[in-house]
Amino acid sequence: MLPNELLEEFRQLLGARVPAGSSEAKALLNTLMTRFNLVSREEFDAQTAVLARTRAKLEALEAQLDALQKGQPKP
């Protein structure tokens, strides 16, 4: 079973037995996420955005370097 499927099944089981907003349930879920080296969706999305910006900057720097090496003015 994949970690996402496992967490979804756990969430469904937990939701049926524990009232919404329970601090114990949240703590347990955080412990499981840490144990399985998982990150929240928000953290994943934030890191995806950082990677996209970094990739764009790298491509721009590579273009500038190519232009300088060819003796052309910067774009």
C-alpha positions in Angstrom: 0.0 0.0 0.0 1.4 3.4 -0.9 1.9 6.0 1.8 -0.8 8.3 0.5 -3.3 5.5 0.4 -2.3 4.4 3.9 -2.7 7.9 5.2 -6.1 8.3 3.5 -7.3 5.1 5.0 -6.0 6.1 8.4 -7.6 9.5 8.1 -11.0 7.9 7.3 -10.7 5.4 10.2 -9.6 8.1 12.6 -12.4 10.5 11.4 -15.0 7.9 12.3 -13.7 7.4 15.8 -12.3 10.8 16.9 -14.1 14.1 16.9 -12.9 16.7 14.4 -10.3 19.0 15.8 -9.0 16.6 18.4 -5.5 17.7 19.4 -4.6 14.0 20.1 -5.6 13.0 16.6 -3.5 15.9 15.1 -0.5 15.0 17.2 -0.8 11.3 16.2 -1.0 12.3 12.5 2.0 14.6 12.8 3.9 11.8 14.5 3.1 9.4 11.6 4.1 12.0 9.1 7.4 12.4 10.8 8.0 8.7 11.1 7.3 8.1 7.4 9.3 11.3 6.3 6.2 12.8 4.8 5.5 16.5 4.3 2.2 18.4 4.3 0.7 19.4 1.0 1.3 23.1 1.8 5.0 22.4 2.4 5.2 20.3 -0.8 3.6 23.1 -2.9 5.9 25.7 -1.3 9.0 23.7 -2.2 7.6 23.1 -5.7 7.3 26.9 -6.2 10.8 27.4 -4.9 12.1 24.8 -7.3 10.3 26.5 -10.3 11.8 29.9 -9.4 15.3 28.4 -9.0 15.0 26.6 -12.3 13.9 29.9 -14.0 16.8 31.8 -12.5 19.3 29.0 -13.5 18.0 29.1 -17.1 18.4 32.9 -17.2 21.9 32.7 -15.9 22.8 30.0 -18.4 21.6 32.3 -21.2 23.6 35.2 -19.9 26.7 33.0 -19.6 26.3 31.7 -23.1 25.9 35.3 -24.4 29.0 36.5 -22.6 31.1 33.5 -23.8 30.0 34.3 -27.4 31.0 37.9 -27.0 27.4 39.1 -27.4 25.7 41.7 -25.2 23.5 40.5 -22.4 19.9 39.7 -23.5 
